[in-house]
Amino acid sequence: MTSASSADVLNRNEIVSIINELRRGWDQFLETDLELTRPRDATITTVAPSVVGLASHVTALARAVVTLLDHSANELVAMPLIREAFEGAITAHWLTQVPDGMQAFAAEYERKRTALATDLQRAQSAPFRAGANMVAAQVLPVKPSKSTSQARNFSQMCEDLALAGVDAYVYYRLASEQSHPSMLVVDQYFDNGKDGIELRIVPRTTVADSGWLFLTAASVVWAHMAVNYCDAPRRRRSELRAIARRLQIEPELKLSDAAWNRLNKK
């Protein structure tokens, strides 16, 4: 999916330059008359706007990551945004590759809305309880899908993409460990000193030639390439492939054999 050496070959400024280049390309793309269509094998038309929405969010997150790192000496504060950008890019790509992925994506959203409505009914806050019926009324019926489990479980979603698989999920797990209140996060703020454990004002993690910044750039490429599948003229395909070569990544994450077999099983 990615080349570990890429983060070593490209320095921090070069990666930031690529992210900014991708942002400019995206802004120019959105200013044109979009000719969005559903990917070839998709069964419903809402795939295209959903993928564009996710790609827009990934692009905005990448911009925020660069801004944060410009004003901070460590990447730990940006890790939640990096993780979300990566997850958004994989999800956007998955929606374009899995024919019934959009149904499963919508079903997972509705499942969570139903659970939220149930919790609101049990809340101590009167305004929360009052909002339960409104949330429940917004839950819509969804079509059955063979990909419900994948939409609910990010590791299974990664396995659906041939060049993502377990490696992509490992990146996600590592980023999650540095995004949640964890022992790893706590440990970043302490050092072993002469008189025992010493508290640090700034965590140990730094951004110099960051592999996580590299993953952010790669995520933008994958999110934008997902939109390419929904863009009839394929206007940015050559541009994105060229940037992917500079990053030494594959720009497209095709359907895995296991996913194909699942979807085509009688």
KOLTIMI-240889 format. One record per residue (C-alpha): z, y, x; residue number from 1. Coordinates in Angstrom, 1 decimal, padded with zeros to 4 digits, always signed. Layout:
<recs>
<Z:Z Y:Y X:X num:NUM>
...
</recs>
This chain:
<recs>
<Z:+000.0 Y:+000.0 X:+000.0 num:1>
<Z:+000.9 Y:+002.4 X:+002.8 num:2>
<Z:+000.6 Y:+002.3 X:+006.5 num:3>
<Z:+004.0 Y:+002.7 X:+008.2 num:4>
<Z:+002.2 Y:+004.2 X:+011.2 num:5>
<Z:+000.9 Y:+007.1 X:+009.1 num:6>
<Z:+004.2 Y:+008.9 X:+009.0 num:7>
<Z:+004.2 Y:+008.7 X:+012.8 num:8>
<Z:+000.6 Y:+009.9 X:+013.2 num:9>
<Z:+000.9 Y:+012.8 X:+010.8 num:10>
<Z:+003.6 Y:+015.3 X:+011.5 num:11>
<Z:+005.6 Y:+017.1 X:+008.9 num:12>
<Z:+003.4 Y:+020.2 X:+008.8 num:13>
<Z:+000.2 Y:+018.1 X:+008.4 num:14>
<Z:+001.8 Y:+016.2 X:+005.5 num:15>
<Z:+002.9 Y:+019.4 X:+003.8 num:16>
<Z:-000.7 Y:+020.7 X:+004.3 num:17>
<Z:-002.1 Y:+017.7 X:+002.5 num:18>
<Z:+000.3 Y:+018.0 X:-000.4 num:19>
<Z:-000.7 Y:+021.7 X:-000.8 num:20>
<Z:-004.4 Y:+020.7 X:-000.6 num:21>
<Z:-003.8 Y:+018.2 X:-003.3 num:22>
<Z:-002.1 Y:+020.8 X:-005.5 num:23>
<Z:-005.0 Y:+023.2 X:-005.1 num:24>
<Z:-007.5 Y:+020.5 X:-006.0 num:25>
<Z:-005.4 Y:+019.6 X:-009.1 num:26>
<Z:-005.2 Y:+023.3 X:-010.2 num:27>
<Z:-009.0 Y:+023.7 X:-009.8 num:28>
<Z:-009.6 Y:+020.4 X:-011.7 num:29>
<Z:-007.4 Y:+021.6 X:-014.7 num:30>
<Z:-009.4 Y:+024.9 X:-014.8 num:31>
<Z:-012.6 Y:+023.0 X:-015.6 num:32>
<Z:-013.8 Y:+021.7 X:-018.9 num:33>
<Z:-012.1 Y:+018.3 X:-018.8 num:34>
<Z:-014.1 Y:+015.3 X:-020.0 num:35>
<Z:-011.3 Y:+012.9 X:-020.4 num:36>
<Z:-011.9 Y:+009.4 X:-021.7 num:37>
<Z:-009.9 Y:+006.2 X:-021.9 num:38>
<Z:-010.2 Y:+003.8 X:-018.9 num:39>
<Z:-012.8 Y:+001.1 X:-019.3 num:40>
<Z:-010.5 Y:-001.7 X:-020.5 num:41>
<Z:-007.9 Y:+000.4 X:-022.3 num:42>
<Z:-007.5 Y:-000.3 X:-026.0 num:43>
<Z:-006.2 Y:+003.1 X:-027.2 num:44>
<Z:-007.2 Y:+006.7 X:-026.5 num:45>
<Z:-003.7 Y:+008.1 X:-025.7 num:46>
<Z:-003.9 Y:+006.7 X:-022.2 num:47>
<Z:-005.8 Y:+009.7 X:-020.8 num:48>
<Z:-003.5 Y:+012.5 X:-021.9 num:49>
<Z:-000.5 Y:+010.4 X:-020.9 num:50>
<Z:-001.9 Y:+009.8 X:-017.4 num:51>
<Z:-002.8 Y:+013.5 X:-017.0 num:52>
<Z:+000.7 Y:+014.5 X:-018.1 num:53>
<Z:+002.3 Y:+012.1 X:-015.5 num:54>
<Z:-000.1 Y:+013.4 X:-012.8 num:55>
<Z:+000.9 Y:+017.0 X:-013.6 num:56>
<Z:+004.5 Y:+016.1 X:-013.3 num:57>
<Z:+004.1 Y:+014.2 X:-010.0 num:58>
<Z:+002.2 Y:+017.3 X:-008.7 num:59>
<Z:+005.0 Y:+019.6 X:-009.8 num:60>
<Z:+007.6 Y:+017.3 X:-008.3 num:61>
<Z:+005.8 Y:+017.2 X:-004.9 num:62>
<Z:+005.7 Y:+021.0 X:-004.9 num:63>
<Z:+009.4 Y:+021.1 X:-005.6 num:64>
<Z:+010.0 Y:+018.6 X:-002.7 num:65>
<Z:+008.2 Y:+020.8 X:-000.3 num:66>
<Z:+010.1 Y:+023.9 X:-001.5 num:67>
<Z:+013.4 Y:+022.1 X:-001.1 num:68>
<Z:+012.6 Y:+020.9 X:+002.4 num:69>
<Z:+011.5 Y:+024.3 X:+003.4 num:70>
<Z:+015.0 Y:+025.6 X:+002.6 num:71>
<Z:+017.1 Y:+022.7 X:+003.6 num:72>
<Z:+017.7 Y:+020.7 X:+006.9 num:73>
<Z:+017.9 Y:+017.4 X:+005.1 num:74>
<Z:+015.8 Y:+015.3 X:+002.7 num:75>
<Z:+018.8 Y:+013.8 X:+000.8 num:76>
<Z:+018.8 Y:+016.6 X:-001.7 num:77>
<Z:+015.1 Y:+016.0 X:-002.4 num:78>
<Z:+015.4 Y:+012.3 X:-002.7 num:79>
<Z:+015.7 Y:+012.2 X:-006.6 num:80>
<Z:+012.5 Y:+014.2 X:-006.8 num:81>
<Z:+010.7 Y:+011.9 X:-004.3 num:82>
<Z:+011.8 Y:+008.8 X:-006.2 num:83>
<Z:+010.6 Y:+010.3 X:-009.5 num:84>
<Z:+007.3 Y:+011.3 X:-008.1 num:85>
<Z:+006.7 Y:+007.8 X:-006.7 num:86>
<Z:+007.7 Y:+006.2 X:-010.0 num:87>
<Z:+005.5 Y:+008.5 X:-012.0 num:88>
<Z:+002.5 Y:+007.8 X:-009.7 num:89>
<Z:+002.9 Y:+004.0 X:-010.0 num:90>
<Z:+003.4 Y:+004.3 X:-013.8 num:91>
<Z:+000.2 Y:+006.5 X:-014.2 num:92>
<Z:-001.8 Y:+004.0 X:-012.1 num:93>
<Z:-000.4 Y:+001.1 X:-014.1 num:94>
<Z:-001.4 Y:+002.7 X:-017.4 num:95>
<Z:-005.0 Y:+002.9 X:-016.2 num:96>
<Z:-005.2 Y:-000.7 X:-014.9 num:97>
<Z:-003.4 Y:-002.6 X:-017.7 num:98>
<Z:-005.4 Y:-002.6 X:-020.9 num:99>
<Z:-002.4 Y:-002.8 X:-023.2 num:100>
<Z:-000.1 Y:-000.8 X:-020.9 num:101>
<Z:-000.1 Y:+002.3 X:-023.1 num:102>
<Z:+001.2 Y:+000.2 X:-026.1 num:103>
<Z:+004.0 Y:-001.2 X:-023.9 num:104>
<Z:+004.8 Y:+002.3 X:-022.5 num:105>
<Z:+005.1 Y:+003.7 X:-026.0 num:106>
<Z:+007.1 Y:+000.7 X:-027.2 num:107>
<Z:+009.6 Y:+001.3 X:-024.3 num:108>
<Z:+010.0 Y:+004.9 X:-025.3 num:109>
<Z:+010.6 Y:+004.0 X:-028.9 num:110>
<Z:+013.1 Y:+001.3 X:-027.9 num:111>
<Z:+015.1 Y:+004.0 X:-026.0 num:112>
<Z:+014.9 Y:+006.5 X:-028.9 num:113>
<Z:+016.2 Y:+003.8 X:-031.2 num:114>
<Z:+019.1 Y:+003.2 X:-028.8 num:115>
<Z:+019.8 Y:+006.9 X:-028.5 num:116>
<Z:+019.9 Y:+007.3 X:-032.3 num:117>
<Z:+022.5 Y:+004.4 X:-032.5 num:118>
<Z:+024.6 Y:+006.1 X:-029.8 num:119>
<Z:+024.4 Y:+009.5 X:-031.5 num:120>
<Z:+025.8 Y:+008.0 X:-034.6 num:121>
<Z:+028.9 Y:+006.8 X:-032.7 num:122>
<Z:+029.4 Y:+010.1 X:-030.7 num:123>
<Z:+032.6 Y:+012.1 X:-031.0 num:124>
<Z:+030.6 Y:+015.3 X:-031.1 num:125>
<Z:+029.7 Y:+016.3 X:-034.7 num:126>
<Z:+026.4 Y:+018.0 X:-033.6 num:127>
<Z:+025.4 Y:+014.8 X:-031.9 num:128>
<Z:+026.2 Y:+012.7 X:-035.0 num:129>
<Z:+024.2 Y:+015.2 X:-037.1 num:130>
<Z:+021.2 Y:+014.7 X:-034.8 num:131>
<Z:+021.1 Y:+010.9 X:-035.1 num:132>
<Z:+019.0 Y:+010.8 X:-038.3 num:133>
<Z:+016.5 Y:+013.3 X:-036.8 num:134>
<Z:+016.0 Y:+011.1 X:-033.7 num:135>
<Z:+015.7 Y:+008.0 X:-035.8 num:136>
<Z:+013.1 Y:+009.6 X:-037.9 num:137>
<Z:+010.9 Y:+010.3 X:-034.8 num:138>
<Z:+010.8 Y:+006.6 X:-033.9 num:139>
<Z:+007.3 Y:+005.3 X:-034.8 num:140>
<Z:+006.0 Y:+001.7 X:-035.1 num:141>
<Z:+004.1 Y:+000.4 X:-032.1 num:142>
<Z:+001.5 Y:-002.2 X:-031.6 num:143>
<Z:+002.4 Y:-005.6 X:-029.9 num:144>
<Z:+001.7 Y:-005.9 X:-026.2 num:145>
<Z:+001.7 Y:-008.5 X:-023.5 num:146>
<Z:+003.1 Y:-006.0 X:-021.1 num:147>
<Z:+006.4 Y:-005.0 X:-022.8 num:148>
<Z:+008.5 Y:-006.5 X:-020.1 num:149>
<Z:+006.6 Y:-004.7 X:-017.4 num:150>
<Z:+007.0 Y:-001.3 X:-019.1 num:151>
<Z:+010.8 Y:-001.9 X:-019.2 num:152>
<Z:+011.2 Y:-003.3 X:-015.7 num:153>
<Z:+009.8 Y:-001.3 X:-012.8 num:154>
<Z:+009.8 Y:-004.2 X:-010.4 num:155>
<Z:+007.5 Y:-006.1 X:-012.8 num:156>
<Z:+005.3 Y:-003.0 X:-013.2 num:157>
<Z:+004.9 Y:-002.9 X:-009.4 num:158>
<Z:+004.0 Y:-006.6 X:-009.4 num:159>
<Z:+001.1 Y:-005.9 X:-011.8 num:160>
<Z:-000.6 Y:-003.8 X:-009.1 num:161>
<Z:-002.1 Y:-005.8 X:-006.2 num:162>
<Z:-001.4 Y:-003.4 X:-003.4 num:163>
<Z:+002.1 Y:-002.4 X:-004.7 num:164>
<Z:+004.0 Y:-005.5 X:-005.5 num:165>
<Z:+007.5 Y:-006.0 X:-004.0 num:166>
<Z:+006.9 Y:-003.4 X:-001.3 num:167>
<Z:+006.6 Y:-000.7 X:-003.8 num:168>
<Z:+009.8 Y:-001.8 X:-005.5 num:169>
<Z:+011.6 Y:-001.8 X:-002.2 num:170>
<Z:+010.6 Y:+001.8 X:-001.6 num:171>
<Z:+011.9 Y:+002.6 X:-005.1 num:172>
<Z:+015.2 Y:+000.7 X:-004.5 num:173>
<Z:+015.7 Y:+002.5 X:-001.2 num:174>
<Z:+015.0 Y:+005.9 X:-002.8 num:175>
<Z:+017.3 Y:+005.0 X:-005.7 num:176>
<Z:+020.2 Y:+004.2 X:-003.4 num:177>
<Z:+019.9 Y:+007.7 X:-001.9 num:178>
<Z:+019.5 Y:+009.3 X:-005.4 num:179>
<Z:+022.5 Y:+007.8 X:-007.2 num:180>
<Z:+026.2 Y:+008.4 X:-006.4 num:181>
<Z:+026.4 Y:+005.6 X:-003.9 num:182>
<Z:+028.3 Y:+004.6 X:-000.8 num:183>
<Z:+025.1 Y:+005.3 X:+001.2 num:184>
<Z:+025.1 Y:+008.9 X:+000.0 num:185>
<Z:+028.9 Y:+009.3 X:+000.7 num:186>
<Z:+028.4 Y:+007.9 X:+004.2 num:187>
<Z:+025.8 Y:+010.7 X:+005.0 num:188>
<Z:+028.6 Y:+013.3 X:+004.9 num:189>
<Z:+030.9 Y:+011.6 X:+007.4 num:190>
<Z:+030.9 Y:+010.9 X:+011.1 num:191>
<Z:+033.2 Y:+008.9 X:+013.4 num:192>
<Z:+034.9 Y:+011.5 X:+015.5 num:193>
<Z:+037.5 Y:+011.4 X:+018.3 num:194>
<Z:+040.3 Y:+011.8 X:+015.8 num:195>
<Z:+038.9 Y:+009.5 X:+013.2 num:196>
<Z:+036.4 Y:+010.1 X:+010.4 num:197>
<Z:+035.1 Y:+013.7 X:+010.3 num:198>
<Z:+033.5 Y:+015.4 X:+007.3 num:199>
<Z:+030.0 Y:+016.9 X:+007.8 num:200>
<Z:+028.9 Y:+020.0 X:+006.0 num:201>
<Z:+025.2 Y:+018.9 X:+006.3 num:202>
<Z:+024.3 Y:+015.2 X:+005.8 num:203>
<Z:+022.9 Y:+013.3 X:+008.7 num:204>
<Z:+019.5 Y:+012.6 X:+007.0 num:205>
<Z:+016.8 Y:+015.0 X:+008.4 num:206>
<Z:+013.2 Y:+015.7 X:+007.4 num:207>
<Z:+011.6 Y:+015.6 X:+010.9 num:208>
<Z:+008.3 Y:+013.7 X:+010.5 num:209>
<Z:+009.7 Y:+012.2 X:+007.3 num:210>
<Z:+008.4 Y:+008.9 X:+006.0 num:211>
<Z:+009.7 Y:+010.0 X:+002.6 num:212>
<Z:+007.6 Y:+013.2 X:+002.7 num:213>
<Z:+004.6 Y:+011.0 X:+003.5 num:214>
<Z:+005.4 Y:+008.8 X:+000.5 num:215>
<Z:+005.5 Y:+012.0 X:-001.6 num:216>
<Z:+001.9 Y:+012.8 X:-000.5 num:217>
<Z:+000.8 Y:+009.3 X:-001.2 num:218>
<Z:+002.3 Y:+009.4 X:-004.6 num:219>
<Z:+000.2 Y:+012.5 X:-005.5 num:220>
<Z:-002.9 Y:+010.7 X:-004.3 num:221>
<Z:-002.2 Y:+007.7 X:-006.5 num:222>
<Z:-001.3 Y:+009.9 X:-009.5 num:223>
<Z:-004.5 Y:+011.9 X:-009.2 num:224>
<Z:-006.6 Y:+008.8 X:-008.6 num:225>
<Z:-005.2 Y:+007.4 X:-011.9 num:226>
<Z:-006.7 Y:+010.5 X:-013.6 num:227>
<Z:-010.0 Y:+009.7 X:-011.9 num:228>
<Z:-010.2 Y:+006.6 X:-014.2 num:229>
<Z:-009.9 Y:+008.9 X:-017.2 num:230>
<Z:-012.4 Y:+011.5 X:-015.9 num:231>
<Z:-015.9 Y:+010.6 X:-017.0 num:232>
<Z:-017.8 Y:+012.4 X:-014.1 num:233>
<Z:-015.2 Y:+011.2 X:-011.5 num:234>
<Z:-015.3 Y:+014.7 X:-010.0 num:235>
<Z:-012.4 Y:+014.2 X:-007.5 num:236>
<Z:-013.0 Y:+010.6 X:-006.4 num:237>
<Z:-014.6 Y:+011.5 X:-003.1 num:238>
<Z:-012.0 Y:+014.1 X:-002.3 num:239>
<Z:-009.1 Y:+011.8 X:-003.0 num:240>
<Z:-010.6 Y:+008.9 X:-001.0 num:241>
<Z:-011.1 Y:+011.3 X:+002.0 num:242>
<Z:-007.4 Y:+012.4 X:+001.8 num:243>
<Z:-006.3 Y:+008.8 X:+001.4 num:244>
<Z:-008.1 Y:+007.9 X:+004.7 num:245>
<Z:-006.3 Y:+010.8 X:+006.4 num:246>
<Z:-003.0 Y:+009.3 X:+005.1 num:247>
<Z:-004.2 Y:+005.8 X:+006.0 num:248>
<Z:-003.4 Y:+004.5 X:+002.5 num:249>
<Z:-005.5 Y:+002.7 X:-000.2 num:250>
<Z:-006.3 Y:+005.3 X:-002.9 num:251>
<Z:-006.6 Y:+002.7 X:-005.7 num:252>
<Z:-004.1 Y:+000.1 X:-006.8 num:253>
<Z:-006.0 Y:-002.6 X:-008.6 num:254>
<Z:-004.7 Y:-005.1 X:-011.1 num:255>
<Z:-003.0 Y:-008.1 X:-009.4 num:256>
<Z:-004.2 Y:-011.7 X:-010.0 num:257>
<Z:-000.9 Y:-012.5 X:-011.7 num:258>
<Z:-001.3 Y:-009.6 X:-014.1 num:259>
<Z:-004.8 Y:-010.6 X:-014.9 num:260>
<Z:-003.8 Y:-014.1 X:-015.6 num:261>
<Z:-001.0 Y:-012.9 X:-017.9 num:262>
<Z:-003.2 Y:-010.6 X:-019.8 num:263>
<Z:-006.0 Y:-013.1 X:-020.3 num:264>
<Z:-003.7 Y:-016.1 X:-021.1 num:265>
<Z:-004.6 Y:-017.5 X:-024.6 num:266>
</recs>
